[in-house]
Amino acid sequence: MERLVLLTLLAVLALPGAALAAPVKISPRPAAVSQAGVAIVEVANPNRYALRGTAFVAAGTRTVASRSVRLPKRAVTGVHFRFDQQDMSALRAAGGRATVKLALRRAGGRKTTARRTLTLRVAGGDQTPAPAAPSAPAPVPPSPAQGGTGAPEPAPASNRWAGRMGTEGAYDDLEFTLAGGRLEITKTPLVPVYCFENGAGRYGNALSYEPFVVAGPWTVGTDGSVQQSGIASNRLVSSGSRVITYTVKETAQSAGKLTGKLGMSFFDSKYDIFTNQIWFVNCSGSQSFEAVPAG
């Protein structure tokens, strides 16, 4: 019996590295389909090697989109899907529910698949905007004879901005105010964070979406970071408070748009009293954003 146990253990240790590959994970977060028919679905590759293959989107029994993909190692990638009018009609008929499937393989390695059913937010197809209600006439500025300058006064610019994580979809992921080149977040966005176990023969990984809770102010055009005690939701770390590093970098403002990148990182250590083993969990993630004036 003891010999059988040892042989079984040796067989497990002899498995190739491909057998220990971590599964690719598709974000369950609903994705908005833009007016141009483009939706972005986030996919995380936790492995130490890149993967290539094909991504499909199915609504009911019909495949409505497909494309080739490359997933860099240990990264979260936004996969762009494009839909024509017939595809969007099929999505509407399915209530926006769609199944995303990935057929992947590493160079010289085995094939792997990933699948998830999620919601694609598609606007109504035949809706026409209602005519705008008549507005009151704009006030006429006083003439020079009436003591005025004769030129209309410019409307004050709003300092409220609305943003989205990534480059597609509605501008409803975050909000902030901008004044004097400094932004302060008023609606908390979520940042994709990947955690990896290391040590004691553990190779677990998990994706989570963590709230970026440091409002600022953050200076536009200058990279900054803040360390603050907080609680992470990733299942690989303990539920207690820990130091989390929040970063804002690569911010730039152009005509009517502000872009940048939000990032988070933290770590944990765990100890098993029964085996006297300790291992570590390293977590990090970042996501670009873009924002426009909210009006």
Secondary structure, DSSP 8 states (H G I E B T S, - for coil): -HHHHHHHHHHHHTS-GGGG----EE--S-EE--TTSEEEEEEEE-SSS-EEEEEEEEETTEEEEEEEEEE-TTEEEEEEEE--HHHHHHHHHTTTEEEEEEEEE-TTS-EEEEEEEEEEE---SS-----------------GGGTS-SS--------EEEEEESSSS-S-SEEEEEETTEEEEEE--EEEEEEEEESTT---EEEEEEE------EETTS-EEEEEEE----TTS-SS-EEEEEEEEEEEEETTEEEEEEEEEEEEEEEETTTTEEEEEEEEEEEEEEEEE--
